[in-house]
């Protein structure tokens, strides 16, 4: 169940805040957004630069979502921001959003000056061990164990202007659970590739989404998944019980 890309760890150190217009937002979500915002400079753990192509800046609940895409990059990747960029976020706010799933679900409002929150949150990320403040891109290469010139080359590829200091953040994908892949019949019996059901093999839960309630999305919405757990579990249990009675 692929969900989102994020800093290597969640931050939960800060309470939910309220903006001047009454919008609830969480500083904890800042590193989630920085893990996918288009202003970042991205490299894989092998040092290959890339730019996110699955980011939707117009969707406040999405954006660069997808643990699956992250695993195709090698599960771990890095993003770099200059101190000048973070100062701009402090003075003018973020230009794009992403879902901050573990908090209020709406991330950080765009265009809202973050003030001291940028430094405060990044200091927490440093404390948790998945972000580092460096003076030069070369220092960043050494820190991450990347070949010399990797980060400066990524800056050139991105067309961005290097700054006077940087934050490097390790990122990953958040995969909530496995989902789909096993086809079932109406009694929740597992179906073979030839279309016939295996009489005594039942499945319940997300893995049984294979051909039922398929949405074409990376995962079914949480309500669907919750309903499916109860419904499929009930059907599998009833039918397995009836089969056991017949075998007696």
C-alpha positions, 0 to 999 in steps of 0.5 A: 500500500504505497503512500508517500515519500518522506524524510527517513523518519517522521517528526512528532516533536511539535504540536499542531499549529493554527495559522492566522486564517484558522487553518490547522497545520503541523510543523512536523510535516515540513520534512515530508514536504521537503522530501518531494518539493520541486525546489529540492536537488535530488540524488539517488544513493548511488549519486545519480541526479533526478527530478521528481516527475510524479509531483502534482503541485496543484493537489494539496493532498498528494504530490510526489506520493508513492513508495513504489516510485521510491523503491525504483530509485533504490529505497533511499535517496537524498535531497539538498536545500540551500540555506537561502532556500530555507530562508525564503520559506521562512520569509515567504512560505512554501510554494507547494504542498504535500500530504502530511499524513501523520498529523493533520493531513494537509501538510503546511499551508503554501505562502505562509511565512514559516519564521523560525519553524524552518530552523527549528524543524531542521534542527530536530531532523538533525537531532533524529539523525536523518538531516545534516547541515554542511557548508559546502556541497563537497562536504555533503558528498563526503558525508554521504559517501558519494563520489566527488562532484556528485551534489554540485553536478546535481545542482547543475542538472537542476539548473539551480544556483548553489548557495552558501550553506546547505541542508542534506536530508535522507529520504525514503518511501512510506509503504503502509502494507502490501495490497492486492495481487491475489485474485479471489472468488466471491467466497474469498477462495484464492483463484488459480491462474487458470480461473479455478478456485482452490477449495480450501485456501482462503484469503482476507484483507488487503492482499485479496484486493487483486480483482475485487474493488480494484481502483487503478490507484496505488492503493484503495482509500482507507475506508475501503480498505477497512471495510474490506478487512471486515467483509473479506474476513467474515466471508472467508471465515464463514466459508472456511467454517462450512468447508470444515463441517463438510469435511467432518 
